[in-house]
Amino acid sequence: MANLESAMLDAPSFRYRVSGMDCAKDAAQIERAAQSAGVAPDDVKVSTATHIMTLKVPQAHLPEIEKAVETTGYGFDRIETDEDIHQHAAHQDPGYRRALWIVVILNVGYGVLEMIGGFIAGSQAVKADALDFIGDGAITFLGLMAIGWSLLWRARSALMQGVFLGLLGLGVIGTTIMRIFEPTTPDAGLMGLLGIIALVVNVISVLPLLRHRKGDANMRAVWLFSRNDAIGNAAVVVAAGLVAWLGSVWPDLIVAFGIAGLFLHSSWAIIRDARADLKTAA
């Protein structure tokens, strides 16, 4: 046991470019996959700022770990030198860039429309769900714009983005708290419609990235990518049904707090990763 711990302490670092991930939830999923192969939590890190996975393990363990993370359906390419960070085949592929732009447009575009719909419907849950769309789109946009950037500048951009998105999340929570003291029953019909459309948009936004993921796990990747966001969309639909049934604003407020809380957690993950990347760059 002592020899194993000593080997882990002396283990070198190995880096991989991750293709296909678009948010902090994806990074956490990859880290869990690596941990299932016996990697300690402190020895694996997937940065949402740079889309790079760093492993601190003995080289002999890499094949087992690679097999575990590839079951997630994302693409992993070993980074041998710092030059590989800027000259990665997948990120030079025009098709990959187009796929990222489609994801950005769908997420940010519908996020803005859903936010407007949230104000019209008077629904805090819809506004929180819209914020999640905008956040995912913004993260993907950062990944698109940062292609070829240095680690330092990507980390700086991610830090600013994380702070900005965190402030937006706090804004939704603040307005939701205010709504508690000025309760107004939202338009349940419009809430439900926006939630259903959001489910469809989530699935469509996953499809462009499929061919940039490896292995037989493509269909599983569709499910894993859309599952977490779909839970929020479904929660909005359920809340709409409860608002219509009970004639109460509380289902809307509860779902808004839940979605905004998860969004703040993702924003903190971006800030945390960006700070770590800044230290690495320094």
Backbone torsions as a table, in degrees:
resi	resn	phi	psi	omega
1	MET	NA	-41.5	-179.7
2	ALA	-63.4	-38.7	179.1
3	ASN	-64.5	-38.9	179.2
4	LEU	-64.7	-45.1	179.5
5	GLU	-62.8	-38.2	178.8
6	SER	-65.1	-39.1	179.2
7	ALA	-63.9	-39.6	-179.8
8	MET	-67.7	-38.2	179.9
9	LEU	-65.0	-36.2	-178.0
10	ASP	-91.1	2.1	-174.2
11	ALA	-67.1	141.2	176.2
12	PRO	-76.3	171.2	178.2
13	SER	-100.7	139.7	177.5
14	PHE	-125.2	138.4	-176.3
15	ARG	-120.0	147.0	179.7
16	TYR	-135.2	137.0	170.9
17	ARG	-81.4	130.3	-178.9
18	VAL	-103.3	125.5	178.1
19	SER	-106.9	136.0	174.3
20	GLY	105.1	-19.1	-179.8
21	MET	-77.3	148.6	-178.3
22	ASP	-137.2	6.1	178.3
23	CYS	-163.4	173.3	-177.4
24	ALA	-63.7	-30.2	179.5
25	LYS	-64.2	-34.4	178.5
26	ASP	-67.4	-40.1	178.8
27	ALA	-61.5	-43.0	179.5
28	ALA	-63.6	-36.9	179.2
29	GLN	-63.8	-42.8	179.7
30	ILE	-65.4	-41.3	179.0
31	GLU	-61.9	-40.0	177.9
32	ARG	-64.4	-37.3	178.9
33	ALA	-63.5	-42.0	178.8
34	ALA	-65.1	-39.3	179.3
35	GLN	-66.1	-28.4	178.0
36	SER	-67.4	-18.0	177.5
37	ALA	-93.3	11.2	176.4
38	GLY	97.2	7.1	179.2
39	VAL	-80.4	131.7	178.4
40	ALA	-67.4	146.7	-178.5
41	PRO	-52.7	-35.5	-178.7
42	ASP	-78.5	-7.6	-176.0
43	ASP	-103.2	5.9	175.2
44	VAL	-136.1	133.9	179.4
45	LYS	-144.0	126.1	175.6
46	VAL	-112.7	115.8	-176.5
47	SER	-86.0	125.5	174.8
48	THR	-75.0	-16.3	-179.7
49	ALA	-79.8	-38.6	-174.4
50	THR	-116.1	-7.9	-177.1
51	HIS	59.1	40.6	178.6
52	ILE	-120.2	130.7	174.4
53	MET	-97.8	128.5	178.6
54	THR	-114.4	128.1	179.2
55	LEU	-117.8	134.5	174.0
56	LYS	-114.6	85.0	-175.2
57	VAL	-144.3	160.7	173.6
58	PRO	-62.4	143.5	-176.4
59	GLN	-59.5	-30.9	-178.6
60	ALA	-64.1	-20.9	-178.2
61	HIS	-88.2	-8.6	-174.5
62	LEU	-59.3	-44.9	-178.5
63	PRO	-56.7	-41.4	-179.8
64	GLU	-66.7	-40.7	-179.5
65	ILE	-68.6	-42.6	178.5
66	GLU	-59.7	-40.6	179.1
67	LYS	-63.3	-38.7	-178.6
68	ALA	-68.5	-45.0	-176.6
69	VAL	-73.8	-27.6	179.8
70	GLU	-68.6	-17.9	176.8
71	THR	-68.6	-14.4	178.4
72	THR	-73.9	-19.6	179.5
73	GLY	95.3	-4.7	178.1
74	TYR	-82.9	163.7	177.9
75	GLY	-94.4	138.2	-179.3
76	PHE	-129.5	125.3	178.7
77	ASP	-128.1	125.1	-177.2
78	ARG	-63.6	134.6	175.9
79	ILE	-99.6	110.0	-177.4
80	GLU	-85.3	-36.5	-179.0
81	THR	-136.1	166.3	177.6
82	ASP	-60.8	-28.8	-179.7
83	GLU	-65.0	-29.3	179.9
84	ASP	-65.0	-24.5	179.8
85	ILE	-63.1	-34.9	-176.0
86	HIS	-96.1	-14.5	-177.3
87	GLN	-126.5	67.7	-178.0
88	HIS	-104.2	130.4	-172.3
89	ALA	-55.5	-46.7	-177.1
90	ALA	-62.2	-38.3	-177.2
91	HIS	-80.6	-11.8	174.4
92	GLN	-92.7	-8.4	-178.5
93	ASP	-73.1	118.8	178.5
94	PRO	-57.5	-33.3	178.4
95	GLY	-63.7	-37.3	178.7
96	TYR	-67.8	-41.0	177.3
97	ARG	-61.6	-43.0	179.0
98	ARG	-62.0	-40.6	179.6
99	ALA	-61.8	-42.1	179.0
100	LEU	-63.9	-40.8	179.1
101	TRP	-63.5	-38.2	177.6
102	ILE	-62.2	-43.6	179.5
103	VAL	-62.6	-42.8	179.3
104	VAL	-61.3	-49.0	-176.5
105	ILE	-63.0	-44.4	-179.3
106	LEU	-64.2	-46.7	-176.4
107	ASN	-70.0	-50.8	-178.5
108	VAL	-69.0	-42.6	-179.2
109	GLY	-60.2	-50.7	-180.0
110	TYR	-71.0	-31.6	177.6
111	GLY	-58.9	-43.0	178.5
112	VAL	-65.4	-45.0	179.1
113	LEU	-62.4	-41.4	-179.6
114	GLU	-67.6	-35.3	177.6
115	MET	-63.7	-43.5	176.9
116	ILE	-61.5	-43.8	177.8
117	GLY	-62.3	-34.1	178.2
118	GLY	-63.5	-38.5	177.6
119	PHE	-69.2	-40.8	-180.0
120	ILE	-65.1	-42.3	-179.5
121	ALA	-77.7	-14.6	-176.5
122	GLY	69.5	32.4	-175.2
123	SER	-110.9	120.9	176.4
124	GLN	-72.6	-32.8	179.8
125	ALA	-64.9	-40.7	178.8
126	VAL	-65.1	-40.8	178.6
127	LYS	-62.5	-42.0	179.5
128	ALA	-65.4	-40.2	178.4
129	ASP	-65.1	-38.3	177.9
130	ALA	-63.0	-38.1	179.4
131	LEU	-63.5	-36.2	177.9
132	ASP	-65.0	-41.2	176.6
133	PHE	-60.4	-48.3	-178.3
134	ILE	-62.4	-39.3	179.8
135	GLY	-63.5	-46.2	178.7
136	ASP	-62.4	-41.2	178.8
137	GLY	-65.4	-38.4	-179.8
138	ALA	-66.4	-38.7	178.8
139	ILE	-65.0	-43.1	178.5
140	THR	-64.2	-38.8	178.3
141	PHE	-61.6	-41.1	178.1
142	LEU	-61.2	-44.6	178.7
143	GLY	-60.9	-35.7	179.5
144	LEU	-70.1	-47.0	-177.4
145	MET	-71.3	-26.9	-174.9
146	ALA	-84.6	0.1	178.5
147	ILE	-60.0	119.1	-179.4
148	GLY	91.2	-9.5	177.1
149	TRP	-73.1	159.6	174.3
150	SER	-74.4	159.1	178.3
151	LEU	-57.3	-39.1	-177.8
152	LEU	-61.2	-47.0	-177.1
153	TRP	-73.1	-33.0	175.5
154	ARG	-65.3	-39.4	179.6
155	ALA	-66.9	-40.8	178.8
156	ARG	-63.3	-43.4	179.3
157	SER	-63.2	-42.5	179.9
158	ALA	-64.7	-38.5	179.7
159	LEU	-62.3	-45.9	178.7
160	MET	-63.7	-40.0	179.9
161	GLN	-65.4	-43.6	179.9
162	GLY	-60.7	-42.5	178.4
163	VAL	-63.7	-45.4	-178.9
164	PHE	-62.1	-46.9	-179.6
165	LEU	-66.2	-34.1	177.0
166	GLY	-63.7	-39.9	177.8
167	LEU	-64.4	-37.9	177.4
168	LEU	-63.9	-42.1	178.9
169	GLY	-62.3	-42.2	177.5
170	LEU	-64.2	-33.8	177.9
171	GLY	-63.3	-42.1	178.2
172	VAL	-63.8	-42.2	178.8
173	ILE	-63.6	-40.7	179.8
174	GLY	-63.0	-45.4	179.7
175	THR	-68.5	-29.7	177.2
176	THR	-68.3	-39.8	176.5
177	ILE	-62.7	-41.0	178.0
178	MET	-62.4	-35.7	-179.2
179	ARG	-66.0	-25.0	177.5
180	ILE	-61.0	-37.8	-177.6
181	PHE	-87.7	-13.3	175.8
182	GLU	-131.1	66.1	-173.5
183	PRO	-65.9	130.1	174.9
184	THR	-135.7	122.6	-177.5
185	THR	-68.2	123.3	-178.9
186	PRO	-72.6	169.2	176.8
187	ASP	-77.8	101.9	-175.0
188	ALA	-62.6	-38.1	-178.9
189	GLY	-62.4	-46.5	179.5
190	LEU	-67.8	-37.2	176.0
191	MET	-56.5	-51.0	-178.5
192	GLY	-62.0	-41.3	-180.0
193	LEU	-62.5	-45.2	-179.8
194	LEU	-64.7	-37.1	178.4
195	GLY	-65.9	-40.8	178.9
196	ILE	-66.5	-42.8	177.8
197	ILE	-62.3	-38.5	179.8
198	ALA	-60.9	-39.7	177.2
199	LEU	-59.3	-44.9	-179.5
200	VAL	-64.6	-44.5	-179.2
201	VAL	-62.8	-38.0	179.1
202	ASN	-60.5	-43.7	180.0
203	VAL	-66.9	-44.1	-178.8
204	ILE	-62.8	-37.3	-177.5
205	SER	-69.5	-19.9	178.3
206	VAL	-78.4	-35.5	-170.8
207	LEU	-57.6	-40.8	-178.3
208	PRO	-61.2	-24.7	-177.1
209	LEU	-88.1	-7.2	-171.9
210	LEU	-58.3	-45.1	-174.0
211	ARG	-72.2	-7.3	177.5
212	HIS	-99.3	12.9	174.5
213	ARG	-114.2	149.2	-170.0
214	LYS	-103.2	164.0	169.0
215	GLY	81.1	-172.2	-178.5
216	ASP	-87.0	7.0	-174.7
217	ALA	-92.2	14.0	-175.8
218	ASN	-57.2	-48.3	-177.9
219	MET	-67.1	-34.4	176.3
220	ARG	-66.3	-36.0	179.3
221	ALA	-64.1	-38.7	177.1
222	VAL	-56.8	-45.2	-178.9
223	TRP	-66.2	-47.3	-177.0
224	LEU	-64.9	-39.6	-178.7
225	PHE	-65.7	-40.7	-172.5
226	SER	-93.3	-14.3	-172.6
227	ARG	-59.1	-53.2	-175.2
228	ASN	-63.1	-44.5	178.6
229	ASP	-66.3	-37.5	-179.3
230	ALA	-64.7	-31.8	177.5
231	ILE	-60.8	-42.3	177.8
232	GLY	-65.5	-41.4	178.1
233	ASN	-62.5	-44.8	-180.0
234	ALA	-64.0	-36.0	178.9
235	ALA	-62.9	-36.6	177.9
236	VAL	-65.1	-42.6	178.9
237	VAL	-63.2	-43.8	178.8
238	VAL	-63.6	-42.8	179.0
239	ALA	-61.5	-38.6	178.3
240	ALA	-61.6	-42.4	177.8
241	GLY	-62.8	-40.0	179.9
242	LEU	-70.3	-35.7	177.0
243	VAL	-63.1	-44.1	179.4
244	ALA	-65.5	-38.0	-176.7
245	TRP	-75.7	-44.9	-175.3
246	LEU	-91.9	-19.3	-176.0
247	GLY	65.8	29.3	-176.3
248	SER	-120.0	150.6	178.6
249	VAL	-83.8	-14.8	-171.4
250	TRP	-62.3	-40.2	176.9
251	PRO	-57.4	-38.8	178.8
252	ASP	-64.6	-44.2	-177.3
253	LEU	-68.4	-40.7	-179.1
254	ILE	-63.2	-45.3	178.9
255	VAL	-66.0	-36.6	178.6
256	ALA	-62.1	-44.9	178.1
257	PHE	-60.9	-42.4	-178.9
258	GLY	-63.4	-48.2	-178.3
259	ILE	-67.2	-43.1	-179.8
260	ALA	-64.7	-36.3	178.0
261	GLY	-64.2	-43.5	177.8
262	LEU	-64.8	-37.1	179.7
263	PHE	-66.0	-40.6	177.8
264	LEU	-63.9	-35.8	177.5
265	HIS	-62.9	-41.9	178.1
266	SER	-65.8	-39.1	179.3
267	SER	-62.9	-41.2	177.7
268	TRP	-63.9	-36.9	178.9
269	ALA	-62.3	-38.8	177.9
270	ILE	-63.9	-45.6	-179.9
271	ILE	-62.9	-44.1	179.8
272	ARG	-60.6	-46.7	-179.5
273	ASP	-65.6	-40.1	-179.2
274	ALA	-64.6	-39.7	177.8
275	ARG	-63.9	-41.6	178.4
276	ALA	-64.7	-40.0	179.1
277	ASP	-67.3	-33.5	177.3
278	LEU	-64.6	-40.1	178.0
279	LYS	-65.2	-41.2	179.2
280	THR	-63.4	-42.5	179.8
281	ALA	-65.8	-32.9	-180.0
282	ALA	-71.9	NA	NA
